[in-house]
Amino acid sequence: MSDVRARLTGAAVHLPERWIGMAEREAGIAAASAPFAPPPGLITQLTGVEGVHVAAPDQQASDLAVCAARKVLADTGAQPADIDLLLFAASSQDMIEPATSHIVAAKLGLSCPVFDVKNACNSVLNALEVAQALISAHRYRTVLITCGEVPSTAVRMRVPDAAAFTRAFPAYGFSDAGAALLVTAGPDGPDAPGVLHCDFAADSRAWQAATLRYGGSLDLREQDDEHRYFRMDGVHLRSALRSLAPRLRALLDALELSVTDFAFVGVHQVAVGDIGTLCTLTGLPEDRLVVTLPRHGNVASASLPLQLVRALETGKAHPGDLIALLGLAAGSSAGLVVARL
């Protein structure tokens, strides 16, 4: 049996039509929280986010995933019957049971095996590793990775005081999006396109730094309305994630690569300042990035597919180019996928 390589055949994103500027979001917080009101312009000043996309009230995570999946199928000419496996990869989900992948598959008219991959904002990156492993093992030939993120539902608009606002602050840059990646089997070889390497690391001691407890067994035992919303200890989480930077440098050394070998590098984007810090820690040239955060906000695990699509659309990345996708997520975890387009 000949060796195969998992190829990234197509990528697509779907952004909801409704876009809310940050001034409007701050006004909404002030209206819901009176007499407390956030300082005007503070959210954009600290995060760089100018506005966010918000799904329609009747749109679920699966709907956004389906919109992106239909785009990637149309763009690549793939048919529903060609899909051997569907993965739904997101921090969001339609409900606790069943797996959202079943709902996505039903809406797309697919009858292949499905399952969910969930690891906060690294969900899509982990799904890409799963697809690569299964294709390399000759289990499947065509895997459709879908993602639907609706983190706007976890944004706390009514905050009684500055302390509550600080805990809820990271969520104000949350934005909704759908994404899809089509991964197919192709021939292996030194210069063949495909996923070349995947590597992940975690510091799970920091899991309490970023949480959304609503819907889980812990929430059912601790009835507290604040658990319905995302909260984060930014200092603790950033410290844990920065500790993973040396692992990235060591991995690139092992691959005999440097950050300048990549035409495009996607990095998970939460705050503009963090992007600069990451570049400093890793030596990554900023001209290799596609910064989507100001206009599109933090779209959770749809962030890397969004950046990849923009890189292809703008000519920053072309077939044959070497690219890297660097993920950072609550938990906390970091991941790196190196691929040739």
C-alpha positions as CSV (number, residue, x, y, z in Angstrom):
1,M,0.0,0.0,0.0
2,S,1.6,3.3,-1.1
3,D,2.1,6.2,1.3
4,V,-0.4,9.0,1.1
5,R,-0.4,12.6,2.4
6,A,-3.3,14.6,3.6
7,R,-3.8,17.5,1.3
8,L,-5.5,20.8,2.2
9,T,-7.7,20.9,-0.9
10,G,-10.0,23.8,-0.1
11,A,-10.9,26.4,2.6
12,A,-14.0,28.6,3.1
13,V,-15.5,30.9,5.6
14,H,-18.9,32.3,6.3
15,L,-19.4,35.6,8.2
16,P,-22.8,36.6,9.4
17,E,-24.2,39.8,7.7
18,R,-24.8,41.7,11.0
19,W,-21.7,43.6,12.1
20,I,-21.7,45.5,15.4
21,G,-19.2,48.3,15.8
22,M,-17.5,48.5,19.2
23,A,-19.1,51.8,20.1
24,E,-22.5,50.2,19.7
25,R,-21.4,47.2,21.8
26,E,-20.2,49.6,24.6
27,A,-23.5,51.4,24.4
28,G,-25.4,48.2,24.9
29,I,-23.3,47.3,27.9
30,A,-23.9,50.7,29.4
31,A,-27.7,50.5,28.8
32,A,-27.9,47.0,30.4
33,S,-25.6,47.8,33.3
34,A,-26.6,51.3,34.5
35,P,-25.4,53.0,36.5
36,F,-22.1,51.3,35.6
37,A,-20.8,52.1,32.1
38,P,-17.5,51.0,30.5
39,P,-15.1,53.8,29.6
40,P,-15.8,54.8,25.9
41,G,-13.3,53.3,23.5
42,L,-11.6,51.1,26.1
43,I,-12.4,47.7,24.4
44,T,-10.9,48.8,21.1
45,Q,-7.9,50.5,22.8
46,L,-7.0,47.3,24.7
47,T,-7.9,44.6,22.1
48,G,-7.7,46.4,18.7
49,V,-11.2,45.0,17.8
50,E,-13.3,47.5,16.0
51,G,-16.4,45.4,15.6
52,V,-17.8,41.9,15.5
53,H,-20.1,39.7,13.5
54,V,-23.2,38.4,15.2
55,A,-25.3,35.5,13.9
56,A,-29.1,36.0,13.5
57,P,-31.2,34.9,16.4
58,D,-32.4,31.8,14.5
59,Q,-28.9,30.8,13.4
60,Q,-27.1,28.0,15.2
61,A,-23.5,27.0,15.2
62,S,-24.4,24.2,12.7
63,D,-26.0,26.7,10.3
64,L,-22.8,28.7,10.1
65,A,-20.8,25.5,9.6
66,V,-23.2,24.4,6.8
67,C,-22.8,27.8,5.0
68,A,-19.0,27.5,4.9
69,A,-19.2,23.8,4.0
70,R,-21.4,24.5,1.0
71,K,-18.9,27.1,-0.2
72,V,-15.9,24.8,0.0
73,L,-17.8,22.0,-1.8
74,A,-18.8,24.4,-4.5
75,D,-15.3,25.8,-4.8
76,T,-13.6,22.4,-5.1
77,G,-16.3,20.7,-7.1
78,A,-16.6,18.0,-4.4
79,Q,-20.0,16.2,-4.2
80,P,-21.7,15.1,-0.9
81,A,-21.1,11.5,-1.9
82,D,-17.4,12.1,-2.0
83,I,-17.1,12.8,1.7
84,D,-15.9,9.8,3.7
85,L,-15.9,11.5,7.1
86,L,-17.3,14.8,8.5
87,L,-15.8,16.4,11.6
88,F,-17.4,19.3,13.5
89,A,-14.6,21.3,15.2
90,A,-15.5,24.3,17.4
91,S,-15.7,25.6,20.9
92,S,-19.5,26.2,20.2
93,Q,-22.1,23.5,19.8
94,D,-25.8,23.4,19.1
95,M,-26.6,21.3,22.2
96,I,-24.9,18.9,24.5
97,E,-26.3,15.8,22.7
98,P,-26.2,14.8,20.0
99,A,-22.8,15.7,18.5
100,T,-23.2,18.8,16.4
101,S,-21.5,17.0,13.5
102,H,-24.7,14.9,13.1
103,I,-26.8,18.1,12.7
104,V,-24.3,19.5,10.2
105,A,-24.3,16.2,8.2
106,A,-28.1,16.1,8.1
107,K,-28.4,19.7,6.9
108,L,-25.8,18.9,4.1
109,G,-27.5,15.6,3.2
110,L,-24.4,13.5,4.1
111,S,-24.6,9.9,5.2
112,C,-20.9,9.3,6.2
113,P,-19.4,8.8,9.7
114,V,-19.2,11.9,11.8
115,F,-17.9,13.1,15.2
116,D,-17.0,16.2,17.0
117,V,-13.5,17.5,17.9
118,K,-13.6,20.0,20.8
119,N,-10.6,21.9,22.3
120,A,-11.6,25.5,22.6
121,C,-9.9,27.7,20.0
122,N,-7.7,24.9,18.8
123,S,-10.6,22.7,17.7
124,V,-10.1,23.1,14.0
125,L,-6.3,22.7,14.3
126,N,-6.8,19.5,16.3
127,A,-9.4,18.3,13.7
128,L,-6.8,18.9,11.0
129,E,-4.4,16.6,12.9
130,V,-7.1,14.0,13.2
131,A,-7.8,14.2,9.5
132,Q,-4.2,13.9,8.6
133,A,-3.7,10.9,10.8
134,L,-6.7,9.0,9.5
135,I,-5.9,9.7,5.9
136,S,-2.3,8.7,6.4
137,A,-3.6,5.4,7.9
138,H,-5.7,4.8,4.8
139,R,-8.9,5.0,6.9
140,Y,-10.5,7.7,4.8
141,R,-9.7,9.6,1.6
142,T,-11.9,12.7,1.8
143,V,-12.5,14.5,5.2
144,L,-14.7,17.6,5.5
145,I,-13.8,19.7,8.6
146,T,-16.6,22.0,9.6
147,C,-16.7,24.8,12.2
148,G,-19.5,27.0,13.5
149,E,-18.7,29.5,16.2
150,V,-21.3,31.6,18.0
151,P,-19.3,32.9,21.0
152,S,-21.5,36.1,21.0
153,T,-24.0,34.1,23.0
154,A,-21.5,33.9,25.9
155,V,-21.0,37.7,26.1
156,R,-22.1,39.2,29.4
157,M,-23.8,42.5,28.6
158,R,-25.1,43.3,32.1
159,V,-22.2,43.8,34.5
160,P,-22.9,45.4,38.0
161,D,-19.4,46.8,38.5
162,A,-15.9,47.3,37.2
163,A,-14.7,43.9,38.7
164,A,-17.4,42.0,36.8
165,F,-16.6,44.0,33.6
166,T,-13.0,43.0,33.9
167,R,-13.8,39.3,34.2
168,A,-16.1,39.5,31.2
169,F,-13.8,41.8,29.2
170,P,-12.1,39.2,26.9
171,A,-15.5,38.2,25.5
172,Y,-16.4,41.6,24.2
173,G,-14.2,40.9,21.1
174,F,-16.0,37.6,20.4
175,S,-17.3,37.3,16.9
176,D,-19.4,34.6,15.1
177,A,-18.3,32.7,12.0
178,G,-18.4,29.5,10.1
179,A,-15.5,27.7,8.4
180,A,-14.7,24.6,6.5
181,L,-11.6,22.8,5.3
182,L,-11.6,19.9,2.7
183,V,-8.8,17.5,3.3
184,T,-8.1,14.8,0.7
185,A,-5.6,12.0,0.2
186,G,-2.8,12.6,-2.3
187,P,0.6,11.1,-3.2
188,D,3.4,11.4,-0.7
189,G,6.8,12.8,-1.7
190,P,9.5,15.5,-0.9
191,D,7.7,18.4,-2.6
192,A,4.1,17.0,-2.7
193,P,1.4,19.3,-1.2
194,G,-0.1,18.3,2.1
195,V,0.2,18.4,5.8
196,L,3.9,17.9,6.7
197,H,3.8,18.0,10.5
198,C,1.5,18.5,13.5
199,D,2.6,19.2,17.0
200,F,0.6,20.1,20.1
201,A,1.4,20.9,23.7
202,A,-0.6,21.8,26.8
203,D,-0.3,23.2,30.2
204,S,-3.6,22.0,31.7
205,R,-2.8,23.4,35.1
206,A,-4.2,26.7,33.7
207,W,-7.6,25.3,32.8
208,Q,-9.4,27.6,35.3
209,A,-8.0,30.7,33.7
210,A,-10.7,30.8,30.9
211,T,-14.0,29.1,31.5
212,L,-17.6,28.9,30.3
213,R,-19.3,26.6,32.7
214,Y,-22.9,26.8,31.4
215,G,-24.3,23.5,30.2
216,G,-21.9,21.2,31.9
217,S,-22.2,19.0,34.9
218,L,-20.4,21.6,37.0
219,D,-22.9,24.3,36.1
220,L,-25.8,22.0,37.0
221,R,-24.3,21.6,40.5
222,E,-23.5,25.3,40.9
223,Q,-26.5,27.4,39.9
224,D,-25.0,30.8,39.3
225,D,-26.1,33.1,36.5
226,E,-22.5,34.3,36.0
227,H,-21.5,30.9,34.8
228,R,-23.6,31.5,31.7
229,Y,-20.9,33.8,30.4
230,F,-17.3,33.5,29.4
231,R,-14.8,34.7,32.0
232,M,-11.0,34.8,31.8
233,D,-8.0,35.6,34.0
234,G,-5.9,37.1,31.2
235,V,-2.7,37.4,33.2
236,H,-2.7,33.7,34.2
237,L,-3.6,32.4,30.8
238,R,-1.1,34.5,28.8
239,S,1.6,33.5,31.2
240,A,0.8,29.8,30.5
241,L,0.7,30.3,26.8
242,R,3.9,32.2,26.6
243,S,5.7,29.4,28.4
244,L,4.9,27.3,25.3
245,A,6.9,29.5,22.9
246,P,10.2,27.7,23.5
247,R,8.5,24.5,22.3
248,L,7.7,26.2,19.0
249,R,11.3,27.2,18.4
250,A,12.5,23.8,19.3
251,L,10.1,22.1,16.9
252,L,11.1,24.4,14.0
253,D,14.8,23.6,14.7
254,A,13.9,19.8,14.6
255,L,12.2,20.3,11.2
256,E,15.2,22.4,10.0
257,L,12.9,25.3,9.4
258,S,12.8,28.9,10.5
259,V,9.8,31.2,10.6
260,T,11.1,33.0,7.5
261,D,10.6,29.8,5.4
262,F,6.8,30.2,5.5
263,A,5.0,32.4,2.9
264,F,2.1,32.7,5.4
265,V,1.7,32.0,9.1
266,G,-1.7,32.0,10.7
267,V,-1.9,32.7,14.4
268,H,-4.9,32.7,16.7
269,Q,-5.8,36.4,17.3
270,V,-7.4,37.6,20.5
271,A,-5.8,41.1,21.0
272,V,-3.5,43.0,18.7
273,G,-0.9,43.5,21.4
274,D,-0.7,39.7,21.8
275,I,0.2,39.3,18.1
276,G,3.1,41.7,18.6
277,T,4.2,39.8,21.7
278,L,4.1,36.5,19.8
279,C,6.2,37.9,17.0
280,T,8.8,39.1,19.5
281,L,8.9,35.7,21.3
282,T,9.2,33.7,18.1
283,G,11.0,36.0,15.8
284,L,8.1,35.8,13.4
285,P,8.1,38.6,10.8
286,E,4.8,40.5,10.9
287,D,4.7,40.5,7.1
288,R,4.0,36.8,7.1
289,L,0.7,37.3,9.0
290,V,-2.8,38.2,7.9
291,V,-4.3,40.3,10.7
292,T,-8.1,39.8,10.7
293,L,-8.8,40.8,14.3
294,P,-9.7,44.5,14.0
295,R,-12.5,44.0,11.4
296,H,-13.7,40.5,12.3
297,G,-12.9,40.1,16.0
298,N,-12.0,36.9,17.8
299,V,-13.9,34.2,15.9
300,A,-12.5,31.4,18.1
301,S,-11.5,28.2,16.2
302,A,-12.6,29.7,12.9
303,S,-9.7,32.2,13.2
304,L,-7.1,30.2,11.4
305,P,-9.3,29.2,8.5
306,L,-10.4,32.8,8.1
307,Q,-6.8,33.9,7.9
308,L,-5.9,31.2,5.4
309,V,-8.8,32.2,3.2
310,R,-7.7,35.8,3.3
311,A,-4.1,34.8,2.6
312,L,-5.2,32.9,-0.6
313,E,-7.6,35.7,-1.7
314,T,-4.9,38.4,-1.3
315,G,-2.1,36.5,-2.9
316,K,0.0,36.2,0.2
317,A,-0.2,32.4,-0.2
318,H,-0.1,30.4,-3.4
319,P,-0.1,26.7,-4.4
320,G,3.3,25.2,-3.6
321,D,4.0,27.6,-0.7
322,L,4.9,26.4,2.8
323,I,2.5,27.7,5.4
324,A,2.2,27.3,9.2
325,L,-0.9,27.5,11.4
326,L,-0.2,28.3,15.0
327,G,-3.1,27.8,17.5
328,L,-3.4,29.0,21.1
329,A,-6.4,28.0,23.2
330,A,-7.9,28.1,26.7
331,G,-7.1,25.0,28.7
332,S,-4.3,26.0,27.9
333,S,-2.9,24.5,24.7
334,A,-0.8,25.4,21.7
335,G,-0.6,23.7,18.4
336,L,1.4,23.9,15.1
337,V,0.5,22.5,11.7
338,V,3.0,22.8,8.9
339,A,1.7,22.3,5.4
340,R,2.5,22.8,1.7
341,L,-0.3,24.2,-0.4
